[in-house]
Amino acid sequence: MQPQILKYKIVNIKEMKQQLVQYVEDNFVEKKDYPKFKAGDTITVGYKIIEGSKERIQHFQGVVLQISGAGATKNFTIRKISGGIGVERIFPFNSPRITDITVNKHGVVRRARIFYLRGLTGKKARIKEKRG
């Protein structure tokens, strides 16, 4: 079996590393097909919890605060209020433990990262819903 040769001419070590990372992401990272969502949307994430020999799916519903990263390192942050306390959780897009993502509401916000939501409570923390 012959080693596979990269298509690009290597100029320096930095470019070589980037090409190797790109090759691994393209060929070995499993890509999942999720619905499109952005900051301000309310989504529900089904996350597989493994406790000993048992498995269960836990649903985490909240508002998307941000989407960060690119490629295999892409993450999204969700915030919800549980018992009067704000809870945030960061999920990697390529996690094998995510079973499904459903978009409940599309929100209207004018920012890509809505961290200002952390300081708001009650009616001020509501996000307008997109019509149509």
N, C-alpha and C positions, 0 to 999 in steps of 0.2 A: 504494500500500500504506500503510495507516494504522498508526501505532505502537500497540502493545498497551498498554492501560492496566492498571495494577496494581489489584487489588480493594480494597485497604485505604486508609483515610484516613491521610495522612502527617502526623504530629504534629511530629516533630523529625528531625534529620539521622541520628541513631543508628538510629532505627526504619526510616528509609528505606534505610539501608545493609543492615540485617538483612533487609529484604524483598527487596532486589535480590539479595543472596547466596542467599536461599531460592529465588527465582525461577530463578536460574541453575542451582542444584543440582537442582531439580525437572525442568527442561527439557533441560539439556545434559550433565549428568554421567551416564555410562552405569552403570547398576546391574547388578551380577552376582549370581547366586544361588549362594551357597556354603553348605555344611553348617554347622549351628550348632556352635560350639565356645567354650570359655571357658578361663580360666587353669587350668593343670594338665593340660590335654589334650595328648596327643602327636599331632602332625599332620605331614603331608608336603605341602610346597608345591612345585608345578611352576612354575619361573620361566624365562622365555625369555631366553636370553643371545644377544646379537647381536655377532659378531666379524667385522668387515669385511662381506663379502657372505654369510657363513654364519650360520645360526641353529641353536641347539640348546636343549634343555630341560634345566635342571639341577634336581634334586630336593633340597630342603633339609628334613631331618626333625629335629624337636626338640620340646621342651616349650614350650607357650605361657606366657610370663611375665606378659603383660598385654595388655589391649585398651584403647586410649586414643582420645580424640577422639570426634567425632560427625559424621554426615552425610558430606560429601565428604572430610573430613579424618580419617576413622577409620583407625587403624593398629593393627597387632598385632606384638608382639615374640616371637621364637622363640629358644631357647637350645639348643645341642647341644654335646657334647664331641667334639672332633676331634683325635686324636693327643695326648690328655691335656690339651688346652688348651680352655677354654670359648670358644665362638663364639656371638655373638648377632647377630641380623639383624632389622631393622625393615622390615615390608612394609606399604604402603598398601593398604587394601581395594579401592580403585578403580583400582589399577594395571592398565594394559592388558597388561603383561608377565606377569601371573600367569595361567597356563593352567588350573590346577586345584588344588583343596585337598581332601585326603582326611584324615579323622579316623581315626587308628590305634587310640588308646585314650582312654577318658574317665577322667580322674584325679579323685581326691577331695582337694580342698584347701579350706581355710577362709578363704582370702583372695582378693581380686580381683587383687592384684599380688603375685607370689611371688618377690620379689627376694632373699629369704633363701636361695634355692636357689643363689645365686652363691657363698656361703661354705661350702657343703657338698660333700663328695666321697665317692665310694664308695657303700656301702650307705645312708648317711644321705641321699644325694641322691635316693633312690628315692621315687616317688609311688605311693600305693595306687591300684589300679584299681577303678573303679566296677563293681559287680556288677549283672547283669540289665539 
